[in-house]
């Protein structure tokens, strides 16, 4: 089934809302991410095929994550004390 390129933003947001990184965000960060997704610059940048638009959104999301301090797979994990 072919994906509809005009639905890319909704499809991408749904994927992000189910991600572990989104679940680690604060309420304020989630609000800012929604603002980024809905900003005129984001919306007007989404051009091309579904795949090309997806890649653009991946780049935007990656940059957003870096901006809020994302640094590895264990980002925002509580350090657990190791006992021997």
N, C-alpha and C positions, 0 to 999 in steps of 0.2 A: 504494500500500500504506500503510495507516494505521500510524503508529508507536504502540507500546505504552507508555503513560505510566509504567507501573511500571518500565520499563527505562531511563528517562531518565538516571539517574546513570551507568550503564555506557556508554550511548551517548555521553554528554557527555565522560566521561573518555577514551574511545577517541579522540574528536576532539582533545582537548587533548594526549594523548600523541603525536599525529602533528603537532603544531603547532611552528612555528619558535620560539615563545617558550618552550615547554617544553624544547626542545633547548638553549636558552641557560641554563637553570636549573642551579644546583649540585645535588649529591646531597641536601644538607640541605634546600634549597628544595623539591625534589621530594617529599621525605619529609613536609614540613610541608603541602604542598598535598594530599597523600593524606589526611593527618589532617583537614584542613578538609573535604574531600569526604565523609569517613566520619563526621564529628562529628554527634552527635545533633541539634544545632541545624540543621545543613544538611539532614539527612535529614527532620526533622520540618517544615521550612519548605517542602519540595517538595509543593505542593498545586496543584490545578487541572488544566488540560489539558496535553498534552505541550508545546505552545508556551509556555504560561505557566511551566511548570517549567524549560524551556530558558532563558527570559529571566531567571529567578531565578538559575540557575547561571552565566549570562553575567555578571550583576552581581557575584556572589561571586568569580568568576575575575578580573574586571577589578579589583576591590578588592584581591585578593591580589597581582596584578601591580603595582599602584601601591605596595603595601606593600613590595615587594622592589626598588623603584626603577625600574620600567618608565617610560620617558618618551617614546619615539618609535620609529619603524620601524627605526632603526639602533641600538637598545638593545643594549648590550654588544658592539658591533662594535669591532674593533681599529682604531685610527686608522692609516691608511696614509700614509706620507710621500709627498707629491706632489713629483715632480721635473720640472723644466722643461728 
